[in-house]
Structures are given as structure tokens and as C-alpha cells.
Amino acid sequence: MSVARQLIGILWPAFLLACAMELLVFALVDPSDMHWGGEALRMSRQGVYTVAFFLFWGMAAASSAFTALLAMPPSRDLPEHPQ
């Protein structure tokens, strides 16, 4: 499998999951009510939505990449180079 195809196979499902997580989380949580370290966030709602989306996308992509790594055949199953 080519690197580009594998990258698309990781990033596209992660993007869709990030969209779903964004909808789910912010249907229940108002960004203006969020606090970090006891203080209110000093970001606009759009800023919170953007940061959260990229965090969700990054976490989902890392999970997909780890799954792709685990799905690779072990090196002992690959043909050896004759010496």
C-alpha cells in the first residue's frame, strides 16, 4: 500500500470521528462555561470549537495510526534478503 493511500486511510476516518465528537461534545457543553485551572477560558467560542476539533482529530488520527501500525505484518514474516 502506498504511503499516500495509507495516510488517507488514517486521516479521513479520523476527520469524520472528529466531526462527530465536535457535534456530540458541544451539543452538551457551552464553550463560554468552560474553565481551565479555575479560570474562564479567554477564547472566543469559535476559537474553542477550532482547538477542540483539532484535538479530537489528532487523537483519532493517533489511534488510527497505531491500529495501522499494529496491523502491519511482523518483520519475521517478510522475505529475507539473501546474503
N, CA, C and O atoms as a GROMACS GRO file, in nm:
protein
  332
    1MET      N    1   0.086  -0.118   0.000
    1MET     CA    2   0.000   0.000   0.000
    1MET      C    3   0.090   0.123   0.000
    1MET      O    4   0.189   0.129   0.073
    2SER      N    5   0.055   0.221  -0.082
    2SER     CA    6   0.137   0.342  -0.090
    2SER      C    7   0.119   0.426   0.037
    2SER      O    8   0.021   0.414   0.111
    3VAL      N    9   0.217   0.511   0.059
    3VAL     CA   10   0.214   0.596   0.178
    3VAL      C   11   0.097   0.693   0.174
    3VAL      O   12   0.031   0.716   0.275
    4ALA      N   13   0.071   0.750   0.056
    4ALA     CA   14  -0.041   0.845   0.044
    4ALA      C   15  -0.174   0.776   0.073
    4ALA      O   16  -0.260   0.833   0.141
    5ARG      N   17  -0.190   0.656   0.022
    5ARG     CA   18  -0.316   0.583   0.045
    5ARG      C   19  -0.332   0.547   0.192
    5ARG      O   20  -0.442   0.554   0.247
    6GLN      N   21  -0.222   0.508   0.256
    6GLN     CA   22  -0.227   0.475   0.399
    6GLN      C   23  -0.257   0.601   0.482
    6GLN      O   24  -0.332   0.594   0.580
    7LEU      N   25  -0.199   0.714   0.443
    7LEU     CA   26  -0.224   0.840   0.514
    7LEU      C   27  -0.370   0.882   0.502
    7LEU      O   28  -0.431   0.925   0.600
    8ILE      N   29  -0.426   0.869   0.382
    8ILE     CA   30  -0.569   0.900   0.363
    8ILE      C   31  -0.655   0.803   0.445
    8ILE      O   32  -0.756   0.844   0.502
    9GLY      N   33  -0.614   0.677   0.450
    9GLY     CA   34  -0.688   0.578   0.528
    9GLY      C   35  -0.685   0.604   0.676
    9GLY      O   36  -0.771   0.556   0.750
   10ILE      N   37  -0.587   0.681   0.721
   10ILE     CA   38  -0.579   0.718   0.863
   10ILE      C   39  -0.652   0.850   0.888
   10ILE      O   40  -0.730   0.860   0.983
   11LEU      N   41  -0.627   0.951   0.804
   11LEU     CA   42  -0.679   1.085   0.831
   11LEU      C   43  -0.828   1.102   0.801
   11LEU      O   44  -0.896   1.176   0.871
   12TRP      N   45  -0.879   1.034   0.698
   12TRP     CA   46  -1.021   1.054   0.663
   12TRP      C   47  -1.115   1.000   0.771
   12TRP      O   48  -1.205   1.073   0.813
   13PRO      N   49  -1.099   0.876   0.818
   13PRO     CA   50  -1.187   0.831   0.927
   13PRO      C   51  -1.169   0.914   1.054
   13PRO      O   52  -1.265   0.938   1.128
   14ALA      N   53  -1.046   0.959   1.079
   14ALA     CA   54  -1.021   1.043   1.196
   14ALA      C   55  -1.095   1.177   1.184
   14ALA      O   56  -1.146   1.229   1.282
   15PHE      N   57  -1.100   1.232   1.062
   15PHE     CA   58  -1.172   1.357   1.038
   15PHE      C   59  -1.321   1.338   1.066
   15PHE      O   60  -1.384   1.422   1.131
   16LEU      N   61  -1.377   1.228   1.015
   16LEU     CA   62  -1.519   1.202   1.037
   16LEU      C   63  -1.550   1.183   1.185
   16LEU      O   64  -1.653   1.232   1.234
   17LEU      N   65  -1.463   1.113   1.257
   17LEU     CA   66  -1.483   1.095   1.401
   17LEU      C   67  -1.471   1.229   1.474
   17LEU      O   68  -1.548   1.255   1.567
   18ALA      N   69  -1.377   1.313   1.433
   18ALA     CA   70  -1.363   1.445   1.497
   18ALA      C   71  -1.489   1.529   1.475
   18ALA      O   72  -1.532   1.601   1.566
   19CYS      N   73  -1.548   1.520   1.357
   19CYS     CA   74  -1.675   1.592   1.331
   19CYS      C   75  -1.784   1.543   1.425
   19CYS      O   76  -1.858   1.623   1.484
   20ALA      N   77  -1.795   1.412   1.438
   20ALA     CA   78  -1.898   1.356   1.526
   20ALA      C   79  -1.874   1.394   1.672
   20ALA      O   80  -1.968   1.427   1.743
   21MET      N   81  -1.749   1.390   1.715
   21MET     CA   82  -1.717   1.426   1.854
   21MET      C   83  -1.747   1.574   1.880
   21MET      O   84  -1.798   1.610   1.986
   22GLU      N   85  -1.716   1.658   1.782
   22GLU     CA   86  -1.744   1.801   1.795
   22GLU      C   87  -1.894   1.824   1.814
   22GLU      O   88  -1.936   1.901   1.901
   23LEU      N   89  -1.974   1.758   1.733
   23LEU     CA   90  -2.120   1.772   1.745
   23LEU      C   91  -2.169   1.722   1.880
   23LEU      O   92  -2.249   1.788   1.946
   24LEU      N   93  -2.121   1.608   1.921
   24LEU     CA   94  -2.165   1.548   2.046
   24LEU      C   95  -2.125   1.632   2.167
   24LEU      O   96  -2.208   1.662   2.253
   25VAL      N   97  -1.999   1.670   2.175
   25VAL     CA   98  -1.949   1.743   2.292
   25VAL      C   99  -2.015   1.880   2.303
   25VAL      O  100  -2.061   1.918   2.410
   26PHE      N  101  -2.020   1.953   2.191
   26PHE     CA  102  -2.072   2.089   2.201
   26PHE      C  103  -2.224   2.098   2.192
   26PHE      O  104  -2.280   2.207   2.200
   27ALA      N  105  -2.289   1.984   2.175
   27ALA     CA  106  -2.434   1.981   2.194
   27ALA      C  107  -2.465   1.981   2.344
   27ALA      O  108  -2.574   2.020   2.385
   28LEU      N  109  -2.368   1.935   2.425
   28LEU     CA  110  -2.389   1.925   2.569
   28LEU      C  111  -2.315   2.032   2.649
   28LEU      O  112  -2.353   2.061   2.762
   29VAL      N  113  -2.208   2.090   2.591
   29VAL     CA  114  -2.122   2.184   2.665
   29VAL      C  115  -2.121   2.319   2.593
   29VAL      O  116  -2.102   2.325   2.472
   30ASP      N  117  -2.140   2.425   2.670
   30ASP     CA  118  -2.130   2.559   2.615
   30ASP      C  119  -1.986   2.608   2.635
   30ASP      O  120  -1.939   2.612   2.749
   31PRO      N  121  -1.915   2.647   2.528
   31PRO     CA  122  -1.775   2.690   2.542
   31PRO      C  123  -1.757   2.808   2.637
   31PRO      O  124  -1.651   2.821   2.698
   32SER      N  125  -1.857   2.894   2.651
   32SER     CA  126  -1.841   3.009   2.740
   32SER      C  127  -1.845   2.968   2.887
   32SER      O  128  -1.806   3.046   2.974
   33ASP      N  129  -1.893   2.847   2.917
   33ASP     CA  130  -1.896   2.796   3.054
   33ASP      C  131  -1.772   2.716   3.091
   33ASP      O  132  -1.762   2.668   3.204
   34MET      N  133  -1.679   2.700   2.999
   34MET     CA  134  -1.562   2.616   3.023
   34MET      C  135  -1.456   2.692   3.103
   34MET      O  136  -1.439   2.813   3.086
   35HIS      N  137  -1.386   2.620   3.191
   35HIS     CA  138  -1.280   2.676   3.273
   35HIS      C  139  -1.156   2.590   3.262
   35HIS      O  140  -1.165   2.469   3.240
   36TRP      N  141  -1.040   2.652   3.277
   36TRP     CA  142  -0.912   2.580   3.275
   36TRP      C  143  -0.830   2.631   3.393
   36TRP      O  144  -0.795   2.749   3.398
   37GLY      N  145  -0.799   2.544   3.485
   37GLY     CA  146  -0.721   2.585   3.602
   37GLY      C  147  -0.795   2.681   3.693
   37GLY      O  148  -0.733   2.766   3.758
   38GLY      N  149  -0.925   2.670   3.698
   38GLY     CA  150  -1.004   2.756   3.785
   38GLY      C  151  -1.041   2.890   3.724
   38GLY      O  152  -1.117   2.966   3.784
   39GLU      N  153  -0.989   2.920   3.606
   39GLU     CA  154  -1.020   3.047   3.540
   39GLU      C  155  -1.098   3.020   3.411
   39GLU      O  156  -1.082   2.916   3.347
   40ALA      N  157  -1.181   3.117   3.375
   40ALA     CA  158  -1.256   3.105   3.250
   40ALA      C  159  -1.160   3.111   3.131
   40ALA      O  160  -1.058   3.181   3.136
   41LEU      N  161  -1.192   3.038   3.026
   41LEU     CA  162  -1.109   3.043   2.906
   41LEU      C  163  -1.117   3.182   2.843
   41LEU      O  164  -1.224   3.243   2.839
   42ARG      N  165  -1.005   3.229   2.796
   42ARG     CA  166  -1.003   3.362   2.734
   42ARG      C  167  -0.999   3.347   2.582
   42ARG      O  168  -0.916   3.407   2.514
   43MET      N  169  -1.091   3.266   2.531
   43MET     CA  170  -1.102   3.243   2.388
   43MET      C  171  -1.246   3.263   2.344
   43MET      O  172  -1.338   3.248   2.424
   44SER      N  173  -1.263   3.298   2.218
   44SER     CA  174  -1.398   3.308   2.164
   44SER      C  175  -1.456   3.168   2.149
   44SER      O  176  -1.384   3.069   2.156
   45ARG      N  177  -1.586   3.162   2.130
   45ARG     CA  178  -1.649   3.032   2.108
   45ARG      C  179  -1.590   2.964   1.985
   45ARG      O  180  -1.563   2.843   1.987
   46GLN      N  181  -1.571   3.039   1.879
   46GLN     CA  182  -1.515   2.982   1.757
   46GLN      C  183  -1.374   2.929   1.781
   46GLN      O  184  -1.336   2.826   1.726
   47GLY      N  185  -1.296   2.998   1.864
   47GLY     CA  186  -1.162   2.952   1.898
   47GLY      C  187  -1.166   2.820   1.974
   47GLY      O  188  -1.085   2.731   1.948
   48VAL      N  189  -1.259   2.808   2.068
   48VAL     CA  190  -1.273   2.683   2.145
   48VAL      C  191  -1.316   2.570   2.052
   48VAL      O  192  -1.264   2.459   2.061
   49TYR      N  193  -1.410   2.598   1.962
   49TYR     CA  194  -1.454   2.496   1.866
   49TYR      C  195  -1.338   2.449   1.778
   49TYR      O  196  -1.322   2.330   1.754
   50THR      N  197  -1.257   2.543   1.732
   50THR     CA  198  -1.144   2.511   1.644
   50THR      C  199  -1.040   2.428   1.716
   50THR      O  200  -0.995   2.325   1.665
   51VAL      N  201  -0.999   2.472   1.835
   51VAL     CA  202  -0.898   2.398   1.912
   51VAL      C  203  -0.948   2.258   1.946
   51VAL      O  204  -0.874   2.161   1.934
   52ALA      N  205  -1.073   2.249   1.989
   52ALA     CA  206  -1.129   2.119   2.025
   52ALA      C  207  -1.135   2.026   1.904
   52ALA      O  208  -1.104   1.908   1.915
   53PHE      N  209  -1.174   2.079   1.788
   53PHE     CA  210  -1.180   1.996   1.668
   53PHE      C  211  -1.042   1.939   1.634
   53PHE      O  212  -1.031   1.819   1.606
   54PHE      N  213  -0.939   2.021   1.637
   54PHE     CA  214  -0.806   1.971   1.604
   54PHE      C  215  -0.753   1.875   1.710
   54PHE      O  216  -0.678   1.783   1.677
   55LEU      N  217  -0.790   1.895   1.835
   55LEU     CA  218  -0.754   1.798   1.939
   55LEU      C  219  -0.823   1.664   1.914
   55LEU      O  220  -0.760   1.558   1.922
   56PHE      N  221  -0.952   1.667   1.884
   56PHE     CA  222  -1.026   1.545   1.854
   56PHE      C  223  -0.968   1.475   1.731
   56PHE      O  224  -0.951   1.353   1.730
   57TRP      N  225  -0.936   1.554   1.628
   57TRP     CA  226  -0.881   1.497   1.505
   57TRP      C  227  -0.744   1.434   1.530
   57TRP      O  228  -0.715   1.325   1.481
   58GLY      N  229  -0.662   1.502   1.607
   58GLY     CA  230  -0.530   1.448   1.640
   58GLY      C  231  -0.537   1.319   1.719
   58GLY      O  232  -0.462   1.225   1.692
   59MET      N  233  -0.626   1.314   1.818
   59MET     CA  234  -0.640   1.192   1.897
   59MET      C  235  -0.694   1.076   1.812
   59MET      O  236  -0.646   0.963   1.825
   60ALA      N  237  -0.790   1.103   1.728
   60ALA     CA  238  -0.845   0.997   1.642
   60ALA      C  239  -0.741   0.952   1.540
   60ALA      O  240  -0.733   0.833   1.510
   61ALA      N  241  -0.664   1.044   1.486
   61ALA     CA  242  -0.559   1.007   1.389
   61ALA      C  243  -0.451   0.924   1.456
   61ALA      O  244  -0.402   0.828   1.397
   62ALA      N  245  -0.414   0.959   1.578
   62ALA     CA  246  -0.314   0.881   1.651
   62ALA      C  247  -0.365   0.739   1.676
   62ALA      O  248  -0.290   0.642   1.664
   63SER      N  249  -0.491   0.727   1.710
   63SER     CA  250  -0.550   0.595   1.732
   63SER      C  251  -0.551   0.514   1.602
   63SER      O  252  -0.517   0.396   1.603
   64SER      N  253  -0.590   0.576   1.493
   64SER     CA  254  -0.592   0.506   1.364
   64SER      C  255  -0.451   0.468   1.319
   64SER      O  256  -0.431   0.359   1.265
   65ALA      N  257  -0.355   0.556   1.340
   65ALA     CA  258  -0.217   0.526   1.302
   65ALA      C  259  -0.162   0.410   1.385
   65ALA      O  260  -0.089   0.326   1.332
   66PHE      N  261  -0.195   0.407   1.511
   66PHE     CA  262  -0.149   0.297   1.597
   66PHE      C  263  -0.211   0.165   1.552
   66PHE      O  264  -0.144   0.062   1.551
   67THR      N  265  -0.339   0.169   1.514
   67THR     CA  266  -0.405   0.049   1.462
   67THR      C  267  -0.338   0.004   1.332
   67THR      O  268  -0.316  -0.116   1.314
   68ALA      N  269  -0.307   0.097   1.243
   68ALA     CA  270  -0.239   0.061   1.118
   68ALA      C  271  -0.101   0.002   1.146
   68ALA      O  272  -0.059  -0.092   1.078
   69LEU      N  273  -0.031   0.055   1.244
   69LEU     CA  274   0.099   0.002   1.281
   69LEU      C  275   0.088  -0.140   1.334
   69LEU      O  276   0.169  -0.226   1.299
   70LEU      N  277  -0.012  -0.165   1.418
   70LEU     CA  278  -0.031  -0.299   1.472
   70LEU      C  279  -0.078  -0.399   1.366
   70LEU      O  280  -0.055  -0.519   1.381
   71ALA      N  281  -0.141  -0.351   1.261
   71ALA     CA  282  -0.190  -0.439   1.155
   71ALA      C  283  -0.080  -0.480   1.058
   71ALA      O  284  -0.100  -0.571   0.977
   72MET      N  285   0.035  -0.415   1.063
   72MET     CA  286   0.146  -0.450   0.974
   72MET      C  287   0.200  -0.587   1.012
   72MET      O  288   0.202  -0.623   1.129
   73PRO      N  289   0.244  -0.664   0.912
   73PRO     CA  290   0.299  -0.796   0.943
   73PRO      C  291   0.432  -0.782   1.018
   73PRO      O  292   0.507  -0.688   0.992
   74PRO      N  293   0.461  -0.875   1.108
   74PRO     CA  294   0.589  -0.868   1.179
   74PRO      C  295   0.705  -0.886   1.080
   74PRO      O  296   0.687  -0.946   0.974
   75SER      N  297   0.819  -0.835   1.115
   75SER     CA  298   0.934  -0.840   1.025
   75SER      C  299   0.977  -0.983   0.996
   75SER      O  300   1.035  -1.006   0.890
   76ARG      N  301   0.952  -1.079   1.083
   76ARG     CA  302   0.993  -1.217   1.058
   76ARG      C  303   0.910  -1.281   0.948
   76ARG      O  304   0.951  -1.382   0.891
   77ASP      N  305   0.790  -1.223   0.917
   77ASP     CA  306   0.707  -1.275   0.810
   77ASP      C  307   0.745  -1.219   0.673
   77ASP      O  308   0.698  -1.268   0.570
   78LEU      N  309   0.829  -1.118   0.672
   78LEU     CA  310   0.872  -1.058   0.546
   78LEU      C  311   0.985  -1.143   0.487
   78LEU      O  312   1.062  -1.203   0.562
   79PRO      N  313   0.996  -1.150   0.355
   79PRO     CA  314   1.103  -1.228   0.295
   79PRO      C  315   1.240  -1.170   0.331
   79PRO      O  316   1.258  -1.048   0.334
   80GLU      N  317   1.334  -1.258   0.358
   80GLU     CA  318   1.469  -1.214   0.394
   80GLU      C  319   1.550  -1.190   0.268
   80GLU      O  320   1.526  -1.250   0.164
   81HIS      N  321   1.648  -1.101   0.281
   81HIS     CA  322   1.737  -1.071   0.171
   81HIS      C  323   1.850  -1.176   0.171
   81HIS      O  324   1.914  -1.196   0.274
   82PRO      N  325   1.874  -1.242   0.058
   82PRO     CA  326   1.986  -1.338   0.054
   82PRO      C  327   2.120  -1.265   0.067
   82PRO      O  328   2.138  -1.156   0.014
   83GLN      N  329   2.210  -1.327   0.138
   83GLN     CA  330   2.340  -1.262   0.159
   83GLN      C  331   2.445  -1.321   0.071
   83GLN      O  332   2.560  -1.278   0.076
   0.00000   0.00000   0.00000
